[in-house]
Amino acid sequence: MSTAATGSGAARPTAAPASAPGADPARKPTPLAQALGQALRDAMAEDPAVHVLGEDVGTLGGVFRVTDGLAKEFGEDRCTDTPLAEAGILGAAVGMAMYGLRPVVEMQFDAFAYPAFEQLVSHVARMRNRTRGALPLPITVRVPYGGGIGGVEHHSDSSEAYYIATPGLHVLTPATVADAYGLLRQAIASDDPVVFLEPKRLYWAKDTWDPAHPTPVEPIGRAVVRRAGTSATLLTYGPSVPVCLEAAEAARAEGWELEVVDLRSLVPFDDETVCASVRRTGRAIVVHESGSFGGPGGEIAARVTERCFHHLEAPVLRVAGFDIPYPPPMLERHHLPGVDRVLDAVDRLQWESRWTEGGGR
């Protein structure tokens, strides 16, 4: 994929190639970031209560250009540049939501959101319960997250474990262009607060998509099988979905047919789709960039084990980032789960299966 560097250090796509002869001109390669911007634009056009606010979202159009053009189209009152104060940004969004608006907050980078965490935990996640349902807070908090862009510390965290451990929040993360649009539209329409995790390394990943006729996405809380298989299930989400799909193709040479399940929604969690897949295959590996200890994979593995124990031919394994602060850019390729580490886990499944077949269970 061809990109051009910007002054902010982010990358922007160059002009897309012309459509192939005979192709539908409405359907063309679209970057995931553009689909997110289209979702914001359509939501703002349909509902004047939708407001976008954050650092550099207006004049600059966001560090990753997701909000490019929104201030010009809808005015600075609805796409508002804020001071560099994340706690204040989210605190303002709480007040806006209490007065009937539907704010969409952009946290510029994953680790930049930590100063706002107190607002999120103490107010955003609790307000509906605190008021016995009388006062929902329809806030969408967009968080670019994850590695793979050569970012330094505070620019590449995978912070999803914090959010899924906070009752009262929905937590979504897309891995495809269609889901980027559809899930963000559903997040904005939800009366519950949503933390919307956007995988930075996939911002400029392209897929054929028609913005005039976007494919509907199932309601919040549904996973999807991206690749069918019979040998084992790879449970993953966000930036690790392409990694798992590549690993599944590579594993065919070893006789493994791996099923890849894109969770999409970490909260609420789709036990039905996940367990149906694991019961078919008898084996499961959870793959994510977040650290292993205390990470989402531990909870997912526990849920699968509790519900699918008698169908499992081997323990549920995890492939995750190392339990360290995010490393310098030159080392991130060692830190992030890649195809080789996923395939190593698949090999471990084979040995674990032999152990159980030999009477170890």
C-alpha positions as CSV (number, residue, x, y, z in Angstrom):
1,M,0.0,0.0,0.0
2,S,1.4,3.4,-1.0
3,T,1.5,6.1,1.7
4,A,2.9,9.5,2.1
5,A,4.3,10.9,5.4
6,T,2.7,13.9,7.1
7,G,4.2,16.4,9.4
8,S,2.5,14.8,12.4
9,G,4.4,11.5,11.9
10,A,1.2,9.7,10.7
11,A,0.8,8.4,7.2
12,R,-1.7,9.4,4.7
13,P,-2.7,7.3,1.6
14,T,-1.7,8.5,-1.8
15,A,-4.3,8.6,-4.6
16,A,-6.1,5.3,-5.0
17,P,-5.5,3.5,-8.3
18,A,-8.2,3.6,-10.9
19,S,-10.8,1.0,-10.9
20,A,-10.3,-2.1,-13.1
21,P,-12.3,-2.1,-16.4
22,G,-15.8,-3.4,-15.8
23,A,-15.6,-2.8,-12.0
24,D,-18.4,-1.0,-10.2
25,P,-17.1,2.6,-9.9
26,A,-18.9,3.1,-6.6
27,R,-17.0,0.2,-5.0
28,K,-13.3,1.1,-4.8
29,P,-10.4,0.4,-2.4
30,T,-11.2,2.4,0.7
31,P,-8.9,2.9,3.7
32,L,-10.3,2.0,7.1
33,A,-9.6,5.5,8.3
34,Q,-11.8,6.9,5.6
35,A,-14.6,4.6,6.5
36,L,-14.4,5.9,10.1
37,G,-14.6,9.5,8.8
38,Q,-17.6,8.6,6.7
39,A,-19.3,7.1,9.7
40,L,-18.8,10.3,11.7
41,R,-19.9,12.5,8.8
42,D,-23.1,10.4,8.2
43,A,-23.9,10.4,11.9
44,M,-23.5,14.2,12.2
45,A,-25.6,14.8,9.1
46,E,-28.4,12.6,10.4
47,D,-28.4,13.8,14.0
48,P,-27.6,17.4,15.1
49,A,-27.0,16.1,18.6
50,V,-23.8,14.3,17.5
51,H,-20.7,16.5,18.3
52,V,-17.0,15.6,17.8
53,L,-14.4,16.9,20.1
54,G,-10.7,16.3,20.8
55,E,-7.2,17.5,20.2
56,D,-6.6,18.7,16.6
57,V,-9.9,17.1,15.3
58,G,-11.0,20.3,13.7
59,T,-8.5,22.4,11.7
60,L,-6.0,19.6,11.3
61,G,-8.6,16.8,10.8
62,G,-7.0,14.6,13.5
63,V,-3.5,13.1,13.6
64,F,-4.7,10.3,11.5
65,R,-7.0,12.5,9.4
66,V,-10.1,10.6,10.4
67,T,-12.0,13.8,11.1
68,D,-10.7,15.6,8.1
69,G,-13.3,18.1,6.7
70,L,-15.8,17.8,9.5
71,A,-15.2,21.2,11.0
72,K,-15.5,22.8,7.6
73,E,-18.7,20.9,6.8
74,F,-20.5,21.2,10.2
75,G,-18.8,24.1,11.8
76,E,-16.4,24.4,14.7
77,D,-19.2,24.2,17.2
78,R,-19.8,20.6,16.2
79,C,-16.3,19.5,15.5
80,T,-14.3,21.2,18.2
81,D,-10.6,21.5,18.9
82,T,-9.9,21.2,22.6
83,P,-7.0,22.0,24.9
84,L,-4.4,19.2,25.6
85,A,-6.3,18.0,28.6
86,E,-7.9,14.6,28.3
87,A,-9.7,14.7,31.6
88,G,-11.2,18.0,30.7
89,I,-12.3,16.7,27.2
90,L,-14.1,13.7,28.6
91,G,-15.5,15.7,31.5
92,A,-17.0,18.2,29.0
93,A,-18.4,15.2,27.1
94,V,-20.2,14.0,30.3
95,G,-21.8,17.4,30.7
96,M,-22.8,17.4,27.0
97,A,-24.4,14.0,27.2
98,M,-26.3,14.9,30.4
99,Y,-27.9,17.8,28.4
100,G,-29.0,15.6,25.5
101,L,-26.1,15.6,23.1
102,R,-24.2,12.6,21.7
103,P,-20.5,13.5,22.0
104,V,-17.8,11.6,20.2
105,V,-14.5,12.1,21.9
106,E,-11.2,11.4,20.2
107,M,-8.2,10.5,22.4
108,Q,-5.3,11.2,20.1
109,F,-3.3,8.1,21.2
110,D,-4.0,5.1,23.4
111,A,-1.8,6.1,26.3
112,F,-2.9,9.7,26.1
113,A,-6.3,8.6,27.4
114,Y,-5.0,7.6,30.8
115,P,-5.5,11.1,32.4
116,A,-9.2,10.8,31.4
117,F,-9.6,7.3,33.0
118,E,-11.0,8.7,36.3
119,Q,-13.8,10.4,34.4
120,L,-14.5,7.2,32.5
121,V,-14.6,5.0,35.6
122,S,-16.2,7.3,38.1
123,H,-18.8,8.9,35.9
124,V,-19.2,7.7,32.3
125,A,-19.5,4.0,33.3
126,R,-21.6,4.5,36.3
127,M,-24.1,7.3,35.5
128,R,-26.9,5.1,34.2
129,N,-26.7,2.8,37.1
130,R,-26.3,5.7,39.6
131,T,-29.5,7.3,38.3
132,R,-31.4,4.0,38.1
133,G,-31.6,4.3,34.3
134,A,-32.9,7.8,34.3
135,L,-29.7,9.4,32.8
136,P,-27.8,7.5,30.2
137,L,-24.5,8.9,28.8
138,P,-24.4,8.2,25.1
139,I,-20.7,9.0,24.7
140,T,-18.4,7.3,22.2
141,V,-14.7,7.5,23.1
142,R,-12.5,6.8,20.1
143,V,-9.1,5.5,21.0
144,P,-6.4,4.7,18.4
145,Y,-4.6,1.8,19.9
146,G,-1.9,-0.9,19.3
147,G,1.4,-1.1,17.7
148,G,2.8,-1.7,14.3
149,I,3.4,1.9,13.3
150,G,6.9,2.4,14.8
151,G,5.6,4.6,17.5
152,V,7.4,5.4,20.7
153,E,6.2,4.8,24.3
154,H,2.7,6.3,25.0
155,H,1.8,5.9,21.3
156,S,1.4,2.1,20.9
157,D,-0.3,0.8,24.0
158,S,-3.0,-1.9,23.9
159,S,-5.1,-0.7,26.8
160,E,-8.3,-2.8,26.2
161,A,-7.9,-4.7,29.5
162,Y,-8.6,-1.6,31.5
163,Y,-11.8,-0.9,29.7
164,I,-13.2,-4.4,29.6
165,A,-12.7,-4.6,33.4
166,T,-14.9,-1.5,33.9
167,P,-18.6,-2.4,34.3
168,G,-20.9,-0.1,32.4
169,L,-18.8,0.3,29.2
170,H,-19.2,-1.3,25.8
171,V,-15.8,-2.0,24.2
172,L,-15.7,-2.5,20.4
173,T,-12.8,-2.8,17.9
174,P,-13.1,-3.2,14.1
175,A,-10.7,-5.0,11.9
176,T,-12.3,-4.4,8.5
177,V,-13.3,-1.3,6.5
178,A,-17.0,-2.4,6.6
179,D,-16.9,-2.9,10.4
180,A,-15.1,0.4,11.0
181,Y,-18.1,2.1,9.4
182,G,-20.9,-0.1,10.8
183,L,-19.6,-0.5,14.3
184,L,-18.9,3.2,14.8
185,R,-22.4,4.1,13.6
186,Q,-23.8,1.7,16.1
187,A,-21.5,3.0,18.9
188,I,-22.7,6.6,18.3
189,A,-26.4,5.5,18.2
190,S,-26.0,3.5,21.4
191,D,-27.4,5.0,24.6
192,D,-24.7,3.3,26.6
193,P,-21.1,4.6,26.6
194,V,-18.8,2.9,24.2
195,V,-15.0,2.8,24.1
196,F,-14.2,2.4,20.4
197,L,-10.7,1.0,19.9
198,E,-9.3,1.8,16.5
199,P,-6.2,-0.3,15.4
200,K,-3.7,2.2,14.2
201,R,-1.8,-0.2,12.0
202,L,-5.0,-0.9,10.0
203,Y,-5.9,2.8,9.4
204,W,-4.6,2.6,5.9
205,A,-5.6,-1.0,5.2
206,K,-7.9,-0.9,2.2
207,D,-10.9,-3.0,1.1
208,T,-13.4,-2.6,-1.7
209,W,-16.4,-0.7,-0.2
210,D,-19.2,1.5,-1.4
211,P,-19.7,4.4,1.1
212,A,-23.1,5.1,-0.5
213,H,-24.4,1.6,0.4
214,P,-22.5,0.4,3.4
215,T,-23.0,-3.2,4.4
216,P,-25.1,-3.4,7.6
217,V,-23.3,-4.8,10.7
218,E,-25.0,-7.0,13.2
219,P,-25.9,-5.4,16.5
220,I,-23.2,-4.7,19.1
221,G,-22.1,-7.9,20.8
222,R,-21.7,-10.2,17.8
223,A,-18.5,-11.9,16.7
224,V,-18.0,-13.1,13.1
225,V,-16.1,-16.1,11.6
226,R,-13.6,-14.6,9.1
227,R,-12.3,-18.0,8.0
228,A,-13.9,-21.4,8.5
229,G,-11.7,-24.3,9.7
230,T,-11.9,-27.6,11.5
231,S,-8.5,-28.1,13.3
232,A,-8.5,-25.3,15.8
233,T,-10.0,-21.8,16.5
234,L,-8.0,-18.6,16.6
235,L,-9.9,-16.1,18.7
236,T,-8.7,-12.6,18.0
237,Y,-9.7,-9.0,17.3
238,G,-8.5,-5.7,15.9
239,P,-4.9,-5.5,14.7
240,S,-4.3,-9.2,15.2
241,V,-7.1,-10.4,12.8
242,P,-4.9,-10.0,9.6
243,V,-2.0,-11.8,11.5
244,C,-4.3,-14.8,12.3
245,L,-5.7,-14.9,8.8
246,E,-2.1,-15.1,7.4
247,A,-1.2,-17.7,10.0
248,A,-4.2,-19.8,9.0
249,E,-3.1,-19.8,5.4
250,A,0.4,-20.7,6.3
251,A,-0.8,-23.5,8.6
252,R,-2.5,-25.3,5.6
253,A,0.9,-26.5,4.5
254,E,1.1,-28.5,7.8
255,G,-2.3,-29.9,7.4
256,W,-4.1,-27.6,9.8
257,E,-7.4,-25.9,8.8
258,L,-7.6,-23.0,11.3
259,E,-10.9,-21.2,11.9
260,V,-10.5,-17.4,12.6
261,V,-13.1,-15.7,14.8
262,D,-13.0,-11.9,14.8
263,L,-14.5,-11.0,18.2
264,R,-15.3,-7.3,17.2
265,S,-17.1,-6.8,20.5
266,L,-15.1,-7.4,23.7
267,V,-18.0,-6.1,25.8
268,P,-20.6,-7.5,25.4
269,F,-18.9,-10.8,24.6
270,D,-20.3,-13.2,22.1
271,D,-20.1,-16.5,23.9
272,E,-22.5,-18.2,21.4
273,T,-20.3,-17.7,18.3
274,V,-17.0,-18.3,20.2
275,C,-18.2,-21.5,21.9
276,A,-19.9,-22.9,18.7
277,S,-16.6,-22.6,16.9
278,V,-14.5,-24.1,19.7
279,R,-16.9,-27.0,20.1
280,R,-16.5,-27.7,16.4
281,T,-12.7,-27.6,16.4
282,G,-11.9,-28.8,19.9
283,R,-8.9,-26.4,20.2
284,A,-8.5,-22.7,20.8
285,I,-5.8,-20.1,20.8
286,V,-6.4,-16.4,21.8
287,V,-4.3,-13.9,20.0
288,H,-3.9,-10.2,20.9
289,E,-1.2,-7.5,21.3
290,S,-2.0,-6.7,24.9
291,G,0.2,-8.3,27.5
292,S,-0.6,-11.9,28.6
293,F,-0.7,-11.5,32.4
294,G,-4.0,-9.8,33.2
295,G,-4.8,-9.4,29.6
296,P,-8.1,-10.1,27.8
297,G,-6.9,-13.5,26.7
298,G,-7.0,-14.8,30.3
299,E,-10.7,-14.0,30.6
300,I,-11.5,-15.3,27.1
301,A,-9.7,-18.6,27.9
302,A,-11.6,-18.9,31.1
303,R,-14.9,-18.4,29.4
304,V,-14.1,-20.9,26.7
305,T,-12.9,-23.5,29.3
306,E,-15.9,-23.2,31.5
307,R,-18.3,-23.6,28.6
308,C,-16.5,-26.0,26.3
309,F,-14.4,-28.1,28.7
310,H,-15.7,-31.5,27.5
311,H,-15.1,-30.5,23.9
312,L,-11.5,-29.4,24.3
313,E,-8.7,-31.7,23.1
314,A,-6.0,-29.4,24.5
315,P,-5.7,-26.4,26.9
316,V,-6.7,-23.0,25.6
317,L,-3.4,-21.2,24.7
318,R,-2.6,-17.5,24.4
319,V,-0.3,-15.6,22.1
320,A,0.2,-12.1,23.3
321,G,2.5,-9.1,23.7
322,F,5.2,-9.5,26.3
323,D,4.5,-8.3,29.8
324,I,6.7,-5.2,29.5
325,P,6.1,-1.5,28.8
326,Y,5.9,-0.9,25.0
327,P,9.5,-1.3,23.6
328,P,11.3,1.2,21.3
329,P,10.3,1.1,17.6
330,M,13.2,-1.1,16.5
331,L,12.1,-3.9,18.9
332,E,8.3,-3.9,18.4
333,R,8.5,-6.6,15.7
334,H,9.8,-8.9,18.4
335,H,7.2,-7.8,20.9
336,L,4.0,-8.0,18.8
337,P,2.5,-11.4,18.1
338,G,3.3,-12.4,14.5
339,V,2.6,-15.3,12.2
340,D,5.6,-17.4,13.5
341,R,4.4,-17.1,17.2
342,V,0.9,-18.1,16.2
343,L,2.2,-21.1,14.3
344,D,4.4,-22.1,17.3
345,A,1.2,-22.1,19.4
346,V,-0.5,-24.3,16.8
347,D,2.4,-26.8,17.1
348,R,2.0,-26.7,20.9
349,L,-1.6,-27.6,20.4
350,Q,-0.6,-30.7,18.5
351,W,1.7,-31.9,21.3
352,E,-0.9,-31.1,24.0
353,S,-3.4,-33.1,22.0
354,R,-1.1,-36.1,22.0
355,W,-0.6,-35.8,25.7
356,T,-4.4,-35.9,26.4
357,E,-4.9,-38.8,23.9
358,G,-2.2,-40.7,25.8
359,G,-4.2,-40.7,28.9
360,G,-3.0,-37.5,30.5
361,R,-6.5,-36.1,31.1
